[in-house]
Amino acid sequence: MTKDRLIHTYSIVARDPATGELGAAVQSHWFSVGAVVIHAEAEVGAVATQAFVDASYGPLGLDLMRAGRSAPQALAGLLVADELREIRQVAMVDAQGRATAHTGNRTIPEAGHIVGAQFTVEANMMLNPTVPEAMARAFQATGGDLAHRMLAALDAAEAEGGDIRGRQSAALIMVGGKSTRRPWADKLFDVRVDDHPEPLPELRRLVDLQRAYAARDIANAAFGRGDFEAGNREYERAQSLAPHNPEFSFWHGIGMLTLGRIDDAVRILRPVFARNRNWATLALRMVDSQFVPGDADTARTAIAKAQKSG
C-alpha cells in the first residue's frame, strides 16, 4: 500500500437490519470524492476509505468479506500489512451487520469515528470534534429507508461545522439486500456530485431523481402485465419526484397508448408536446418502428390530437 491522495472528509457506512441493504455516503472538499472513498456490494459489505486514502482498501475489503471474513477481520488484516495505517481512516460493515472503523493517530484533527449498531460514522479534518456524534445521532433518529437515513447523517455533519475547508463533492451508493450475482443490477443508488457549491442538496436531488427512474421501471413492468392502477400510481410518483423532467410524463403517455387508453394518453402527452415538439416526433417514430404495440393508425391519431390540443 502506498500513501497517495489526501481526502479529508466525513462519511457513513451502514446496513439496514430490516432489508439487508448496504450503503455508504460521503462529503468532502475534494473533487469527485465518491470515485475513491465509498464501495458496496450486495450480500458482502460496504467500505469507506479516506484521510490519506489508500483506495485499495475498498476493493480489497470487499474481496475479504466476500471470502468469508467479518468486517473487523477484513479491516484488521489490511491494517496490519499497511505501514502507513496511522494516517488512514477506514470503516467497514459486512452483510451480517458487523461494523468496524479505524482512525489513525496521525490523521489531521479534528478526527474520530463512532461504531454503532450496523453502522459507522467517521470524519477527519473537521472544524469541530463533535461531527461523528452528530452524524450518529441523526442516523439513529431518522426514519425512512437507508438512503434517507444516510443523507440525514451527512446533513448533520455539515450542520455541525463539517469539513474545515468547506464543501465540494458528495456521493451515495446503496445496494440491495440480496445479490443477483450481477453487481451492476444490485445497485439501488449510485449517485455522485463531483463539484458543486452545495453538494448535499444536489446529492439529495439526484437521489430523488434515481427514485423517480426506479418508479418508472416499476410502472413499465405494471403496464406490461396490464395493471393500469399500479402503473399509473408509480408514474405519478415518478413525476412528483422529478416535476421538471418531462420524460416521465412522456413515457407515462406512451404507456397509456400501449394499453389503449387513448384519452388518458392525449391528456398526459399534451403538455409534454407543448413544451417541446421533439417529443411528438419521437412518439411518431416509436409508432413507425412498432415500439408501441396495437393499432398504429390509432396511435398516430392520438399523437396528432395531443399536438393540436397542445
Contacts in CASP RR format, 6 or more apart in sequence:
PFRMAT RR
TARGET T0000
AUTHOR 0000-0000-0000
METHOD contacts of the structure
MODEL  1
MTKDRLIHTYSIVARDPATGELGAAVQSHWFSVGAVVIHAEAEVGAVATQ
AFVDASYGPLGLDLMRAGRSAPQALAGLLVADELREIRQVAMVDAQGRAT
AHTGNRTIPEAGHIVGAQFTVEANMMLNPTVPEAMARAFQATGGDLAHRM
LAALDAAEAEGGDIRGRQSAALIMVGGKSTRRPWADKLFDVRVDDHPEPL
PELRRLVDLQRAYAARDIANAAFGRGDFEAGNREYERAQSLAPHNPEFSF
WHGIGMLTLGRIDDAVRILRPVFARNRNWATLALRMVDSQFVPGDADTAR
TAIAKAQKSG
1 54 0 8 1.000
1 56 0 8 1.000
1 78 0 8 1.000
1 81 0 8 1.000
1 82 0 8 1.000
1 83 0 8 1.000
1 84 0 8 1.000
2 54 0 8 1.000
2 84 0 8 1.000
3 52 0 8 1.000
3 54 0 8 1.000
3 84 0 8 1.000
3 87 0 8 1.000
4 52 0 8 1.000
4 53 0 8 1.000
4 54 0 8 1.000
4 55 0 8 1.000
5 30 0 8 1.000
5 36 0 8 1.000
5 52 0 8 1.000
5 53 0 8 1.000
5 55 0 8 1.000
6 51 0 8 1.000
6 52 0 8 1.000
6 53 0 8 1.000
7 28 0 8 1.000
7 30 0 8 1.000
7 33 0 8 1.000
7 36 0 8 1.000
7 37 0 8 1.000
7 50 0 8 1.000
7 51 0 8 1.000
7 53 0 8 1.000
8 28 0 8 1.000
8 29 0 8 1.000
8 30 0 8 1.000
8 50 0 8 1.000
8 51 0 8 1.000
8 108 0 8 1.000
8 124 0 8 1.000
8 125 0 8 1.000
8 163 0 8 1.000
8 165 0 8 1.000
9 26 0 8 1.000
9 27 0 8 1.000
9 28 0 8 1.000
9 29 0 8 1.000
9 30 0 8 1.000
9 33 0 8 1.000
9 37 0 8 1.000
9 50 0 8 1.000
9 123 0 8 1.000
9 124 0 8 1.000
9 125 0 8 1.000
9 163 0 8 1.000
10 26 0 8 1.000
10 27 0 8 1.000
10 28 0 8 1.000
10 121 0 8 1.000
10 122 0 8 1.000
10 123 0 8 1.000
10 124 0 8 1.000
10 126 0 8 1.000
10 131 0 8 1.000
10 132 0 8 1.000
10 135 0 8 1.000
10 154 0 8 1.000
10 157 0 8 1.000
10 162 0 8 1.000
10 163 0 8 1.000
11 24 0 8 1.000
11 25 0 8 1.000
11 26 0 8 1.000
11 27 0 8 1.000
11 37 0 8 1.000
11 38 0 8 1.000
11 48 0 8 1.000
11 50 0 8 1.000
11 91 0 8 1.000
11 121 0 8 1.000
11 122 0 8 1.000
11 123 0 8 1.000
12 24 0 8 1.000
12 25 0 8 1.000
12 26 0 8 1.000
12 48 0 8 1.000
12 119 0 8 1.000
12 120 0 8 1.000
12 121 0 8 1.000
12 122 0 8 1.000
12 135 0 8 1.000
12 139 0 8 1.000
12 150 0 8 1.000
12 153 0 8 1.000
12 154 0 8 1.000
13 22 0 8 1.000
13 23 0 8 1.000
13 24 0 8 1.000
13 38 0 8 1.000
13 40 0 8 1.000
13 46 0 8 1.000
13 47 0 8 1.000
13 48 0 8 1.000
13 91 0 8 1.000
13 92 0 8 1.000
13 93 0 8 1.000
13 99 0 8 1.000
13 119 0 8 1.000
13 120 0 8 1.000
14 22 0 8 1.000
14 23 0 8 1.000
14 24 0 8 1.000
14 46 0 8 1.000
14 93 0 8 1.000
14 99 0 8 1.000
14 118 0 8 1.000
14 119 0 8 1.000
14 120 0 8 1.000
14 139 0 8 1.000
14 146 0 8 1.000
14 149 0 8 1.000
14 150 0 8 1.000
15 21 0 8 1.000
15 22 0 8 1.000
15 23 0 8 1.000
15 45 0 8 1.000
15 46 0 8 1.000
15 93 0 8 1.000
15 94 0 8 1.000
15 95 0 8 1.000
15 97 0 8 1.000
15 99 0 8 1.000
15 118 0 8 1.000
15 119 0 8 1.000
15 146 0 8 1.000
16 22 0 8 1.000
16 118 0 8 1.000
16 145 0 8 1.000
16 146 0 8 1.000
17 97 0 8 1.000
17 117 0 8 1.000
17 118 0 8 1.000
19 145 0 8 1.000
19 146 0 8 1.000
19 176 0 8 1.000
19 177 0 8 1.000
20 95 0 8 1.000
20 176 0 8 1.000
20 177 0 8 1.000
21 145 0 8 1.000
21 146 0 8 1.000
21 174 0 8 1.000
21 175 0 8 1.000
21 176 0 8 1.000
21 177 0 8 1.000
21 188 0 8 1.000
22 40 0 8 1.000
22 41 0 8 1.000
22 42 0 8 1.000
22 44 0 8 1.000
22 45 0 8 1.000
22 46 0 8 1.000
22 93 0 8 1.000
22 95 0 8 1.000
22 146 0 8 1.000
22 174 0 8 1.000
22 175 0 8 1.000
22 176 0 8 1.000
22 177 0 8 1.000
23 38 0 8 1.000
23 40 0 8 1.000
23 46 0 8 1.000
23 146 0 8 1.000
23 150 0 8 1.000
23 172 0 8 1.000
23 173 0 8 1.000
23 174 0 8 1.000
23 175 0 8 1.000
24 37 0 8 1.000
24 38 0 8 1.000
24 39 0 8 1.000
24 40 0 8 1.000
24 46 0 8 1.000
24 47 0 8 1.000
24 48 0 8 1.000
24 150 0 8 1.000
24 172 0 8 1.000
24 173 0 8 1.000
25 38 0 8 1.000
25 147 0 8 1.000
25 150 0 8 1.000
25 151 0 8 1.000
25 153 0 8 1.000
25 154 0 8 1.000
25 170 0 8 1.000
25 171 0 8 1.000
25 172 0 8 1.000
25 173 0 8 1.000
25 203 0 8 1.000
26 33 0 8 1.000
26 34 0 8 1.000
26 37 0 8 1.000
26 38 0 8 1.000
26 48 0 8 1.000
26 50 0 8 1.000
26 154 0 8 1.000
26 170 0 8 1.000
26 171 0 8 1.000
26 172 0 8 1.000
27 33 0 8 1.000
27 154 0 8 1.000
27 157 0 8 1.000
27 158 0 8 1.000
27 162 0 8 1.000
27 163 0 8 1.000
27 167 0 8 1.000
27 169 0 8 1.000
27 170 0 8 1.000
27 199 0 8 1.000
27 200 0 8 1.000
27 203 0 8 1.000
28 37 0 8 1.000
28 50 0 8 1.000
28 163 0 8 1.000
28 168 0 8 1.000
28 169 0 8 1.000
28 170 0 8 1.000
29 163 0 8 1.000
29 165 0 8 1.000
29 166 0 8 1.000
29 167 0 8 1.000
29 168 0 8 1.000
29 169 0 8 1.000
30 168 0 8 1.000
30 169 0 8 1.000
31 168 0 8 1.000
31 169 0 8 1.000
31 194 0 8 1.000
31 195 0 8 1.000
32 169 0 8 1.000
32 192 0 8 1.000
32 194 0 8 1.000
32 195 0 8 1.000
33 168 0 8 1.000
33 169 0 8 1.000
33 170 0 8 1.000
33 171 0 8 1.000
34 169 0 8 1.000
34 170 0 8 1.000
34 171 0 8 1.000
34 192 0 8 1.000
35 171 0 8 1.000
35 192 0 8 1.000
35 194 0 8 1.000
36 49 0 8 1.000
36 53 0 8 1.000
36 55 0 8 1.000
37 48 0 8 1.000
37 49 0 8 1.000
37 50 0 8 1.000
37 53 0 8 1.000
37 171 0 8 1.000
38 46 0 8 1.000
38 47 0 8 1.000
38 48 0 8 1.000
38 171 0 8 1.000
38 172 0 8 1.000
38 173 0 8 1.000
39 46 0 8 1.000
39 47 0 8 1.000
39 48 0 8 1.000
39 49 0 8 1.000
39 58 0 8 1.000
39 59 0 8 1.000
39 61 0 8 1.000
39 62 0 8 1.000
39 173 0 8 1.000
40 46 0 8 1.000
40 47 0 8 1.000
40 62 0 8 1.000
40 173 0 8 1.000
40 174 0 8 1.000
40 175 0 8 1.000
41 62 0 8 1.000
41 66 0 8 1.000
41 175 0 8 1.000
41 179 0 8 1.000
41 183 0 8 1.000
41 186 0 8 1.000
42 175 0 8 1.000
42 176 0 8 1.000
42 177 0 8 1.000
42 178 0 8 1.000
42 179 0 8 1.000
42 180 0 8 1.000
42 183 0 8 1.000
42 186 0 8 1.000
43 95 0 8 1.000
43 177 0 8 1.000
43 178 0 8 1.000
43 179 0 8 1.000
44 62 0 8 1.000
44 65 0 8 1.000
44 66 0 8 1.000
44 94 0 8 1.000
44 95 0 8 1.000
44 179 0 8 1.000
45 62 0 8 1.000
45 65 0 8 1.000
45 71 0 8 1.000
45 92 0 8 1.000
45 93 0 8 1.000
45 94 0 8 1.000
45 95 0 8 1.000
46 92 0 8 1.000
46 93 0 8 1.000
46 173 0 8 1.000
46 175 0 8 1.000
47 57 0 8 1.000
47 58 0 8 1.000
47 61 0 8 1.000
47 62 0 8 1.000
47 90 0 8 1.000
47 91 0 8 1.000
47 92 0 8 1.000
48 90 0 8 1.000
48 91 0 8 1.000
48 92 0 8 1.000
48 120 0 8 1.000
48 122 0 8 1.000
49 55 0 8 1.000
49 57 0 8 1.000
49 58 0 8 1.000
49 88 0 8 1.000
49 89 0 8 1.000
49 90 0 8 1.000
50 89 0 8 1.000
50 90 0 8 1.000
50 122 0 8 1.000
50 124 0 8 1.000
51 87 0 8 1.000
51 88 0 8 1.000
51 89 0 8 1.000
51 103 0 8 1.000
51 104 0 8 1.000
51 107 0 8 1.000
51 108 0 8 1.000
51 111 0 8 1.000
51 124 0 8 1.000
51 125 0 8 1.000
52 84 0 8 1.000
52 87 0 8 1.000
52 88 0 8 1.000
52 107 0 8 1.000
53 88 0 8 1.000
54 82 0 8 1.000
54 84 0 8 1.000
54 88 0 8 1.000
57 78 0 8 1.000
57 88 0 8 1.000
57 90 0 8 1.000
60 78 0 8 1.000
61 74 0 8 1.000
61 75 0 8 1.000
61 78 0 8 1.000
61 92 0 8 1.000
64 73 0 8 1.000
64 74 0 8 1.000
64 77 0 8 1.000
64 78 0 8 1.000
65 71 0 8 1.000
65 74 0 8 1.000
65 92 0 8 1.000
65 94 0 8 1.000
65 95 0 8 1.000
69 94 0 8 1.000
70 94 0 8 1.000
70 96 0 8 1.000
70 98 0 8 1.000
71 92 0 8 1.000
71 93 0 8 1.000
71 94 0 8 1.000
71 97 0 8 1.000
71 98 0 8 1.000
71 99 0 8 1.000
71 100 0 8 1.000
72 92 0 8 1.000
72 98 0 8 1.000
72 100 0 8 1.000
74 92 0 8 1.000
74 94 0 8 1.000
75 90 0 8 1.000
75 92 0 8 1.000
75 100 0 8 1.000
75 101 0 8 1.000
75 102 0 8 1.000
76 100 0 8 1.000
78 90 0 8 1.000
79 85 0 8 1.000
79 88 0 8 1.000
79 90 0 8 1.000
79 102 0 8 1.000
82 88 0 8 1.000
85 102 0 8 1.000
85 104 0 8 1.000
86 104 0 8 1.000
86 105 0 8 1.000
86 106 0 8 1.000
86 107 0 8 1.000
87 104 0 8 1.000
87 106 0 8 1.000
87 107 0 8 1.000
88 102 0 8 1.000
88 104 0 8 1.000
88 107 0 8 1.000
89 101 0 8 1.000
89 102 0 8 1.000
89 103 0 8 1.000
89 104 0 8 1.000
89 107 0 8 1.000
89 111 0 8 1.000
89 112 0 8 1.000
89 113 0 8 1.000
89 122 0 8 1.000
89 124 0 8 1.000
90 101 0 8 1.000
90 102 0 8 1.000
91 99 0 8 1.000
91 100 0 8 1.000
91 101 0 8 1.000
91 102 0 8 1.000
91 113 0 8 1.000
91 120 0 8 1.000
91 121 0 8 1.000
91 122 0 8 1.000
92 99 0 8 1.000
92 100 0 8 1.000
92 101 0 8 1.000
92 120 0 8 1.000
93 99 0 8 1.000
93 100 0 8 1.000
93 118 0 8 1.000
93 119 0 8 1.000
93 120 0 8 1.000
95 177 0 8 1.000
97 118 0 8 1.000
99 115 0 8 1.000
99 116 0 8 1.000
99 117 0 8 1.000
99 118 0 8 1.000
99 119 0 8 1.000
99 120 0 8 1.000
100 115 0 8 1.000
100 120 0 8 1.000
101 113 0 8 1.000
101 114 0 8 1.000
101 115 0 8 1.000
101 120 0 8 1.000
101 122 0 8 1.000
102 113 0 8 1.000
103 111 0 8 1.000
103 112 0 8 1.000
103 113 0 8 1.000
103 122 0 8 1.000
103 124 0 8 1.000
104 111 0 8 1.000
107 124 0 8 1.000
107 125 0 8 1.000
108 124 0 8 1.000
108 125 0 8 1.000
109 124 0 8 1.000
109 125 0 8 1.000
109 126 0 8 1.000
109 129 0 8 1.000
110 123 0 8 1.000
110 124 0 8 1.000
110 125 0 8 1.000
110 126 0 8 1.000
110 127 0 8 1.000
110 128 0 8 1.000
110 129 0 8 1.000
110 131 0 8 1.000
110 164 0 8 1.000
111 123 0 8 1.000
111 124 0 8 1.000
111 125 0 8 1.000
111 126 0 8 1.000
112 122 0 8 1.000
112 123 0 8 1.000
112 124 0 8 1.000
112 129 0 8 1.000
112 132 0 8 1.000
113 120 0 8 1.000
113 121 0 8 1.000
113 122 0 8 1.000
113 123 0 8 1.000
113 132 0 8 1.000
114 120 0 8 1.000
114 121 0 8 1.000
114 122 0 8 1.000
114 132 0 8 1.000
114 133 0 8 1.000
114 135 0 8 1.000
114 136 0 8 1.000
116 136 0 8 1.000
119 136 0 8 1.000
119 139 0 8 1.000
121 132 0 8 1.000
121 135 0 8 1.000
121 136 0 8 1.000
121 139 0 8 1.000
121 153 0 8 1.000
121 157 0 8 1.000
122 132 0 8 1.000
123 131 0 8 1.000
123 132 0 8 1.000
123 135 0 8 1.000
123 157 0 8 1.000
123 162 0 8 1.000
125 163 0 8 1.000
125 164 0 8 1.000
125 165 0 8 1.000
126 157 0 8 1.000
126 160 0 8 1.000
126 161 0 8 1.000
126 162 0 8 1.000
126 163 0 8 1.000
126 164 0 8 1.000
127 161 0 8 1.000
127 162 0 8 1.000
127 163 0 8 1.000
127 164 0 8 1.000
128 160 0 8 1.000
128 161 0 8 1.000
128 162 0 8 1.000
130 160 0 8 1.000
131 157 0 8 1.000
131 160 0 8 1.000
131 161 0 8 1.000
131 162 0 8 1.000
134 156 0 8 1.000
134 157 0 8 1.000
134 159 0 8 1.000
134 160 0 8 1.000
135 153 0 8 1.000
135 154 0 8 1.000
135 156 0 8 1.000
135 157 0 8 1.000
135 160 0 8 1.000
136 153 0 8 1.000
137 156 0 8 1.000
138 152 0 8 1.000
138 153 0 8 1.000
138 155 0 8 1.000
138 156 0 8 1.000
139 149 0 8 1.000
139 150 0 8 1.000
139 152 0 8 1.000
139 153 0 8 1.000
139 156 0 8 1.000
141 152 0 8 1.000
142 148 0 8 1.000
142 149 0 8 1.000
142 152 0 8 1.000
142 153 0 8 1.000
143 149 0 8 1.000
146 174 0 8 1.000
147 172 0 8 1.000
147 174 0 8 1.000
147 188 0 8 1.000
147 189 0 8 1.000
147 207 0 8 1.000
150 172 0 8 1.000
150 174 0 8 1.000
151 172 0 8 1.000
151 200 0 8 1.000
151 203 0 8 1.000
151 204 0 8 1.000
151 207 0 8 1.000
154 170 0 8 1.000
154 200 0 8 1.000
154 203 0 8 1.000
155 200 0 8 1.000
158 167 0 8 1.000
158 200 0 8 1.000
167 196 0 8 1.000
167 197 0 8 1.000
167 198 0 8 1.000
167 199 0 8 1.000
167 200 0 8 1.000
168 195 0 8 1.000
168 196 0 8 1.000
168 199 0 8 1.000
169 192 0 8 1.000
169 193 0 8 1.000
169 194 0 8 1.000
169 195 0 8 1.000
169 196 0 8 1.000
169 199 0 8 1.000
170 192 0 8 1.000
170 193 0 8 1.000
170 196 0 8 1.000
170 199 0 8 1.000
170 200 0 8 1.000
170 202 0 8 1.000
170 203 0 8 1.000
171 191 0 8 1.000
171 192 0 8 1.000
171 193 0 8 1.000
171 203 0 8 1.000
172 189 0 8 1.000
172 190 0 8 1.000
172 191 0 8 1.000
172 203 0 8 1.000
172 207 0 8 1.000
173 187 0 8 1.000
173 189 0 8 1.000
173 190 0 8 1.000
173 191 0 8 1.000
174 187 0 8 1.000
174 188 0 8 1.000
174 189 0 8 1.000
174 190 0 8 1.000
175 183 0 8 1.000
175 186 0 8 1.000
175 187 0 8 1.000
175 188 0 8 1.000
176 186 0 8 1.000
176 187 0 8 1.000
176 188 0 8 1.000
177 186 0 8 1.000
179 186 0 8 1.000
180 186 0 8 1.000
188 214 0 8 1.000
189 207 0 8 1.000
189 210 0 8 1.000
190 210 0 8 1.000
191 203 0 8 1.000
191 206 0 8 1.000
191 207 0 8 1.000
191 209 0 8 1.000
191 210 0 8 1.000
192 206 0 8 1.000
193 199 0 8 1.000
193 202 0 8 1.000
193 203 0 8 1.000
193 206 0 8 1.000
196 202 0 8 1.000
208 241 0 8 1.000
208 242 0 8 1.000
209 241 0 8 1.000
209 242 0 8 1.000
209 245 0 8 1.000
211 241 0 8 1.000
212 237 0 8 1.000
212 238 0 8 1.000
212 239 0 8 1.000
212 241 0 8 1.000
212 242 0 8 1.000
212 245 0 8 1.000
212 248 0 8 1.000
213 238 0 8 1.000
215 234 0 8 1.000
215 235 0 8 1.000
215 237 0 8 1.000
215 238 0 8 1.000
215 241 0 8 1.000
216 234 0 8 1.000
216 235 0 8 1.000
216 238 0 8 1.000
216 248 0 8 1.000
216 251 0 8 1.000
218 230 0 8 1.000
218 231 0 8 1.000
218 234 0 8 1.000
219 230 0 8 1.000
219 231 0 8 1.000
219 232 0 8 1.000
219 233 0 8 1.000
219 234 0 8 1.000
219 235 0 8 1.000
219 238 0 8 1.000
219 251 0 8 1.000
219 252 0 8 1.000
220 231 0 8 1.000
220 251 0 8 1.000
220 255 0 8 1.000
222 228 0 8 1.000
222 230 0 8 1.000
222 231 0 8 1.000
222 234 0 8 1.000
223 231 0 8 1.000
223 255 0 8 1.000
223 258 0 8 1.000
223 259 0 8 1.000
224 258 0 8 1.000
226 259 0 8 1.000
228 259 0 8 1.000
228 261 0 8 1.000
232 252 0 8 1.000
235 248 0 8 1.000
235 249 0 8 1.000
235 251 0 8 1.000
235 252 0 8 1.000
236 252 0 8 1.000
238 248 0 8 1.000
238 252 0 8 1.000
239 248 0 8 1.000
239 249 0 8 1.000
239 252 0 8 1.000
242 248 0 8 1.000
246 271 0 8 1.000
246 272 0 8 1.000
246 275 0 8 1.000
246 276 0 8 1.000
246 279 0 8 1.000
249 268 0 8 1.000
249 269 0 8 1.000
249 271 0 8 1.000
249 272 0 8 1.000
250 269 0 8 1.000
250 272 0 8 1.000
250 279 0 8 1.000
250 282 0 8 1.000
250 283 0 8 1.000
252 268 0 8 1.000
253 264 0 8 1.000
253 265 0 8 1.000
253 268 0 8 1.000
253 269 0 8 1.000
253 272 0 8 1.000
254 265 0 8 1.000
254 269 0 8 1.000
254 283 0 8 1.000
254 286 0 8 1.000
254 292 0 8 1.000
255 265 0 8 1.000
256 262 0 8 1.000
256 264 0 8 1.000
256 265 0 8 1.000
256 268 0 8 1.000
257 265 0 8 1.000
257 292 0 8 1.000
257 299 0 8 1.000
257 302 0 8 1.000
258 292 0 8 1.000
258 293 0 8 1.000
258 294 0 8 1.000
260 294 0 8 1.000
260 298 0 8 1.000
262 298 0 8 1.000
262 302 0 8 1.000
265 302 0 8 1.000
265 306 0 8 1.000
266 302 0 8 1.000
266 305 0 8 1.000
266 306 0 8 1.000
266 309 0 8 1.000
269 279 0 8 1.000
269 280 0 8 1.000
269 283 0 8 1.000
269 302 0 8 1.000
269 303 0 8 1.000
269 306 0 8 1.000
270 306 0 8 1.000
270 309 0 8 1.000
270 310 0 8 1.000
271 310 0 8 1.000
272 279 0 8 1.000
272 306 0 8 1.000
273 279 0 8 1.000
273 280 0 8 1.000
273 306 0 8 1.000
273 307 0 8 1.000
273 310 0 8 1.000
274 310 0 8 1.000
277 307 0 8 1.000
280 303 0 8 1.000
280 306 0 8 1.000
280 307 0 8 1.000
283 292 0 8 1.000
283 299 0 8 1.000
283 303 0 8 1.000
284 300 0 8 1.000
284 303 0 8 1.000
286 292 0 8 1.000
287 296 0 8 1.000
287 299 0 8 1.000
287 300 0 8 1.000
287 303 0 8 1.000
288 296 0 8 1.000
290 296 0 8 1.000
292 299 0 8 1.000
END
